[in-house]
Amino acid sequence: MANVREVLEAAQEQGINEVVVWSVTVDPAPSSGTPEVTVLDESADYADVTATVMPSGLNSYSGDVITCKPLQSLTVGHWYRILVRYTAGDHTLEPYFRVKASR
């Protein structure tokens, strides 16, 4: 059975020299607040590397689309789990997607 928290697009790939602004479409849509994004390096015991790989910018949403800060400075061969926490009514939800860093 698939994990229902992982986005439908599943794993993505990003070059180590690229800077990518990822976005996800969620349901239910955010209703308030600013989405929080945490990046865990799965290849390094799930270390929180958010400050290193998303050092600047703002997370935001418009309708049902959440846009993350730019993702950058990845380590080749590592897998990253991007957790997107947001509020929808009385619920706090946290879908995620994974990115593999490549050359």
Buried (B, 14 or more C-beta within 10 A) or exposed (E): EEEEEBBEEEEBEBEBEEEBEBBBEBEEBBEEEEBBBBBBBBBEEEEEBBEBBBEEBEBBBEEEEBBBBBBBBBBEEBBBBBBBBBBBEEEEBEBBBBBBBEE
